[in-house]
């Protein structure tokens, strides 16, 4: 099964986003700088924020 692309413009998968978050990129801007996510049309930003919130909640528990 292919990884789900969250950012279609830049072909960035959810796994790539999770890896970036786990490497310390804990804001949308840091994720944008690290991966290029949400730097095209920006439609994926709400999905990125949901992934970010979920991952940060899990890692802090």
Residue frames as qw, qx, qy, qz and C-alpha x, y, z in Angstrom:
[[0.000, 0.888, 0.459, 0.000, 0.00, 0.00, 0.00],
 [0.402, 0.462, -0.023, 0.790, 1.33, 3.41, -0.96],
 [0.232, -0.356, -0.476, 0.770, 1.64, 6.07, 1.75],
 [0.117, 0.848, 0.516, 0.020, -1.19, 8.60, 1.78],
 [0.362, 0.264, 0.064, 0.892, -0.11, 11.92, 0.29],
 [0.142, -0.719, -0.498, 0.464, -1.26, 14.72, 2.56],
 [0.064, 0.742, -0.153, -0.649, 0.30, 17.47, 0.47],
 [0.773, 0.457, 0.428, 0.108, -0.57, 16.69, -3.13],
 [0.319, 0.938, -0.135, -0.028, 1.25, 19.72, -4.58],
 [0.023, 0.761, -0.643, 0.083, 4.59, 18.62, -3.15],
 [0.833, 0.091, -0.535, -0.109, 3.88, 14.86, -2.94],
 [0.010, 0.418, -0.711, 0.565, 4.51, 14.70, 0.83],
 [0.611, -0.268, -0.728, -0.154, 3.19, 11.71, 2.74],
 [0.623, -0.714, -0.043, -0.316, 1.79, 11.53, 6.24],
 [0.905, -0.244, -0.089, 0.336, 4.80, 9.40, 7.24],
 [0.511, 0.382, -0.066, 0.767, 7.19, 12.13, 6.08],
 [0.252, -0.717, -0.010, -0.650, 5.26, 14.66, 8.16],
 [0.828, -0.548, -0.080, -0.086, 5.29, 12.40, 11.22],
 [0.825, 0.022, -0.114, 0.553, 9.04, 11.85, 10.86],
 [0.237, 0.554, -0.053, 0.797, 9.60, 15.59, 10.69],
 [0.527, -0.707, -0.034, -0.470, 7.47, 16.17, 13.80],
 [0.916, -0.367, -0.078, 0.142, 9.38, 13.44, 15.66],
 [0.684, 0.194, -0.073, 0.699, 12.60, 15.21, 14.67],
 [0.303, -0.417, -0.324, 0.793, 11.47, 18.33, 16.54],
 [0.047, -0.153, -0.347, -0.924, 9.51, 20.29, 13.96],
 [0.068, -0.429, -0.828, 0.354, 6.56, 21.13, 16.17],
 [0.255, 0.607, 0.215, -0.722, 4.88, 24.01, 14.33],
 [0.691, 0.632, 0.350, -0.015, 3.35, 24.36, 10.88],
 [0.240, 0.924, -0.284, -0.093, 6.08, 26.82, 9.89],
 [0.353, -0.560, 0.743, 0.099, 8.84, 24.41, 10.94],
 [0.703, 0.205, 0.680, 0.033, 7.16, 21.61, 8.98],
 [0.540, 0.830, 0.117, -0.081, 6.88, 23.90, 5.96],
 [0.032, 0.861, -0.498, -0.098, 10.58, 24.79, 6.21],
 [0.468, -0.381, 0.796, 0.039, 11.69, 21.18, 6.74],
 [0.534, 0.197, 0.816, 0.100, 9.48, 19.32, 4.28],
 [0.048, 0.034, -0.476, -0.878, 7.96, 21.91, 1.94],
 [0.031, -0.503, -0.864, 0.009, 4.50, 20.83, 3.03],
 [0.015, 0.838, 0.498, -0.221, 1.71, 23.39, 2.49],
 [0.226, -0.538, 0.211, 0.784, 3.93, 25.67, 0.40],
 [0.141, 0.232, 0.715, 0.644, 1.94, 25.13, -2.81],
 [0.258, -0.534, -0.475, -0.650, -1.77, 25.87, -2.73],
 [0.113, -0.274, 0.546, -0.783, -2.04, 25.59, 1.09],
 [0.719, -0.230, -0.320, -0.572, -5.18, 23.44, 1.02],
 [0.769, -0.089, -0.616, 0.145, -3.51, 20.77, 3.16],
 [0.088, 0.452, -0.484, 0.744, -2.68, 23.09, 6.07],
 [0.673, -0.370, 0.179, -0.615, -5.73, 22.06, 8.13],
 [0.970, -0.010, -0.241, -0.039, -4.87, 18.37, 7.68],
 [0.554, 0.386, -0.485, 0.556, -1.26, 19.10, 8.65],
 [0.231, -0.485, 0.385, -0.751, -2.39, 20.91, 11.80],
 [0.879, -0.254, 0.003, -0.403, -4.57, 17.94, 12.78],
 [0.890, 0.154, -0.356, 0.240, -1.66, 15.52, 12.31],
 [0.278, 0.485, -0.443, 0.701, 0.60, 17.86, 14.29],
 [0.504, -0.463, 0.263, -0.680, -1.86, 18.21, 17.19],
 [0.962, -0.139, -0.109, -0.209, -2.48, 14.47, 17.35],
 [0.793, 0.259, -0.389, 0.390, 1.21, 13.59, 17.25],
 [0.094, 0.504, -0.438, 0.739, 2.20, 16.18, 19.86],
 [0.699, -0.409, 0.153, -0.566, -0.58, 15.00, 22.18],
 [0.979, -0.018, -0.202, -0.005, 0.54, 11.37, 21.82],
 [0.658, 0.353, -0.404, 0.528, 4.21, 12.16, 22.35],
 [0.076, -0.515, 0.380, -0.765, 3.57, 14.26, 25.46],
 [0.806, -0.388, -0.037, -0.445, 1.43, 11.68, 27.23]]
